[in-house]
Amino acid sequence: MNNRHSDMTVTILGSGTCVPSLARSASSALIKTGNARILVDCGPGTMHRLLEAGCSIHDVTHLFLTHFHPDHSSELVPFLFATKYPDRHSRARALTLAAGKGFLKFFEGLKTVYGTWIDIGQQLKPVIEMGAAGVETRRMDCFHLTSVPVAHNEESIAYRVDDLKGHSLVYSGDTDYTENLVALARHADLFICESALPDSLHAKGHLTPSLAGKMAAKAGVRKLILTHFYPECDRADIAAECRRTYDGPLVLAEDLMEIKI
């Protein structure tokens, strides 16, 4: 990790999946760096967890979706609709909204259904579609955002956030094993990686603990957090499975867990 002081933190808002759970909301995270508040994915329960983490929807400056499955995107509409409510906490900065290939069409479809209910006017910057050209990096306020395509849906992308002091975080989204993600995570300070099912139940388009560990080891990450757990993971020794391929610092995600980078 860079020796210069980092103010980057991440709160795991949801460590679960589409399966309803009182303990685990759908997979999402809140990244704080400088004056940016970055929400990655926005599935069921995300706004509730945001409040529990002490963050208003009006505090969120950037919202990035990894893909369009409902457990990662379904609270985008309620998020925008709630933003229209005129209270004393109204948004001070326009929201930056980004996702992968096809996002402009996806968002236009939402507007066709919901119309003015999700039109927040000048509180929303022009929508950004990433991933069409493969690896893509953009400067956004106080950080750099890099995305790469991953092995899940056609639009699926993983994100890397690099602050201006040289600290880095990578968020995998849903994916199977892919060298794109290994390259993106190279020497990252923190790698938040999906580990949907135990090794014995590997499903196409998702990772298991040992596969996530293999990528983390190959990328030389400084800390690995496993997340996006289906209920089967709570009945397995996920850490032990990951240790078959990775011997670095390891954390199993829980909702509202905060990690300083």
N, C-alpha and C positions, 0 to 999 in steps of 0.2 A: 504494500500500500504506500502511496505517496506520503512523505513525512509531513507535508503541509497540512494544517488543521482542516478537517472536513466538517461541513455542517449538513452533510447529506444523511438523511435517515429514511427508512422505509417501514411502513406499518402494513402487516399482512391483514387486510380487511376480511378476506375470505380464503380459506384453505381447502374448500370442498369442491363440489361438482354440481350437476343438475339434480342430484338426489337430495330431497329435503332433509335438513338436519338442524337441530337446535344448537349444535356445537360448531358446525362449519357452514358458513355461507358460501355462495358460489365464488370461485377463484377471482381475486382482485387484490390490488395493492395501491397504497398511497405513498408516493415518493416526495420528500421535501428536500429541496436544494435551493439555496439562495432565497429569492422571493417567489419561486415556483412551487406550486402544489399540483403534482402530476398524478392523476388517477388512471391506472391501467386496468382496463376491463370494468364492466358495469352490469353485472348480472343480478339475479334476485338477492335482495338483502344488502346490497352495497351501500345504499344511502343511509340505511339504519346503522351499519357499521361505521360509516363516516362520522355520524353524530357521536357514536360511542368513542371514537378516536379523537373527538374534540375538533372536528373539521366540518364547516358548513359547505353545502354545495356551492355557495357563492365564493368560497375561498379557493375552490379548484380552478387553476389557471389553464391546465391542459388535460384533455381526456383522450387516451389512446386505446383503441380496441385491437386485440390480437387477431380476432376473427369474428364471424357473425353468428355463431351458434347462440341460442337464447341464454344459456347460462353464462355467457360473456358479454352480451349486448342488450339484454331485454330491459334493463332499467335506464337505457339511454333516453327513451321517450319520457318516462316519469321525471328524469333528471331535468330535461329541457322544459317540461311542463311546469315543474316546481320553480324553475328559475324565473318564470313569468310572474310569480306571486310578489307583489310590491310590498316588501317589508324593510325594516331598517337595516337589514343585512344584505341589501342588494349588491350585486357584483360590482367591484371596483375596476376590474380589468376584463376585457373581452376574452371569451373562452376560445382556446385553440382545440379543434377536434380533428383527429386523424385516425386512419385505419388503412388496411391493405387494398389490393387490387379489387376494383368494383365498388368501392365505398361511395363514390359519387352517385352511382345508380341506386345503391342500397338506401342512401340518405334521401334521395329524391322519392323513392318508394314510400318511405316513412312520411314525408311531407304530403304525398298524395292521399295517404290514409288519414293523417292527423291535422293537416292544414295549419291554420294559424295557432293551433294549440301548442305546437312546438316551434313556432317562429319567434325567436328571441331577438330579432333585429340586429342592431349594432353590438349587442352583447356577445355575438358569435362572429369570429373571424372567418374568412373563406375556408371551407372545408378542404382538408388535405388528403389526397390519396397517395399512399406510398407503396413501394414494392414492385411496381411495373417493370423497373429496370434492374431488378435484383437488389444488390446492396445499395443502400441509399442513406446519405447523411445530411442532416439539416441543422443549422444553428438556430436555436430557439431560446431567446432571452439569455438566461444564465447557464445554459447547458447545450451540449450537442446531442442530437438524437440520431441513432443509426438503426436501420431495420434490415432484416434479411428474410427471405422466404423460408418457411419451415414445412415439415412433412405432416400436414393434417388436412386442411381444406385448401382450395385454390388460392384463397385470399389470405391464408394464415401467415403471419409474420411474427418474429421475435424482435424485441427492442433492447438497445443498449443506451443508457444514459451516462454521459461523461460530463462531470462538472468542470469548471474552468480551472480547478486546482489539480486535476489529474486523477480524481477518484471516479470509480465506475461501478455500474450496476447493470446486470443483464436479466431480462425477464423473458422466459422461453415461450409463454403461451402454451397451447396444446400442440404437441409434436411427437413424432417418432424420432428415432435416431437419424441425425443429419449432420454432415460435416459443415454445412452452413452455420449451424448453431455453435459448433466447436470453434470455428473461426471467429464468430461474433464474441464469444465468451473469453477469448484469449486474454489471460492475465487479469481478468476482472476481479475487483475487490469482493464483489458479492454476485453469486449466480443463483437466481430464484428459478428453480426448474421443476416442471411438472413431473410427477411420479404417480400416475393415476392408479396403477394396480400392482400387486406383488409380482415378482418374477414369474411365478408359475401361471399367471393369468394374463400375460402380455397380449394386448389388443392392438391391431394395426392402427397407426395414427396417434399412439400414446407411448409413453415411456414407463419403464419399471425402475425400481431403485438401482439395480446394478447397471442398467443402461444410462441412467442419469449420472451415476457415479463415474462410469467410463468416459462420458463426455467431459465431466468436470475435471477429471484427472488429465485427460488429453489436452484440455485447454489451459491447464495450470491455474485454475481459479484459486482465490485465497480463502473463500468460504462458500459453502454450498447449502442452500435451503431447499428442501424438498417440499412440494405443495401439491394441490389439486388431488386430494385423496378421496377415492371412492370408499364406501364403507368396508370393503374387503381389506383395505390397508390397516384398519384399526384392529384387525384380527391376525395381523402378521407382524414379524419383526423387521420393519422397514429399514431401520438403521443397520441391522446386521446384513441385510441383503445389499445395501449400498456399500458397505465396507468390503465387499468382495472385490470391488473395483476402485475404491476411493478411500484414501487414508487421511485426508485433510479435515479441517474444521467442518462439522456437519450439524445442521439444525433441522428438526422436523417442524414444519409450520403449524401454528395454531392461530385462530382468529384473534386479532388485536395485539399480536406480538409485534414489538417495535425493535428494530435493529439499527444501530448507528454504524455508519460506514467510516 
